[in-house]
């Protein structure tokens, strides 16, 4: 089943903006997974909030994506009945242009997000969220293949250590580096928060 939930009262944003922030899966569900690790989280959240604050100041639409899947039980933190499929408490309060629920890794699959972006003339996407190498990277690759220009703000993405089949633990810094290598100059440009916001203001530089 596909779940798509636009906000009931979408706040105003600059109708001439052709850049949108896609905030992916920054939700309380992750705190209730066994792999939750707070290392690096505060730095990540500070950068994310800087991005959201800057986007609001420039009138850029912020699209919030939340993930739900698995059994509809309170024990499953990604189930809607768990109460955890909601924005993380540390996120700065700001205008949200639309909100979509997804059930796949890419935020473009089965959500209606691509329709919203097209209808609003969005050509550049700023990608941020959780997890760096999973839903954020997958969305960036998918959106690039669909024709959007992608700015990937690695410092405004977060993830958790992963154990390789060999037993080696891949830490957060290594995950972010691998993602940047995979995306740079093929699917996205790797940028800082400040660079992403500055690039959003140069609309004339984006090819039609």
HELIX and SHEET records of a PDB file:
HELIX    1   1 UNK A   28  UNK A   32  5                                   5    
HELIX    2   2 UNK A   41  UNK A   58  1                                  18    
HELIX    3   3 UNK A   80  UNK A   82  5                                   3    
HELIX    4   4 UNK A  113  UNK A  119  1                                   7    
HELIX    5   5 UNK A  132  UNK A  136  3                                   5    
HELIX    6   6 UNK A  137  UNK A  145  1                                   9    
HELIX    7   7 UNK A  172  UNK A  183  1                                  12    
HELIX    8   8 UNK A  193  UNK A  200  1                                   8    
HELIX    9   9 UNK A  203  UNK A  205  5                                   3    
SHEET    1   A 6 UNK A  98  UNK A 102  0                                        
SHEET    2   A 6 UNK A  61  UNK A  67  1                                        
SHEET    3   A 6 UNK A  19  UNK A  24  1                                        
SHEET    4   A 6 UNK A 124  UNK A 130  1                                        
SHEET    5   A 6 UNK A 149  UNK A 158  1                                        
SHEET    6   A 6 UNK A 189  UNK A 190  1                                        
SHEET    1   B 2 UNK A 162  UNK A 163  0                                        
SHEET    2   B 2 UNK A 169  UNK A 170 -1                                        
END                                                                             
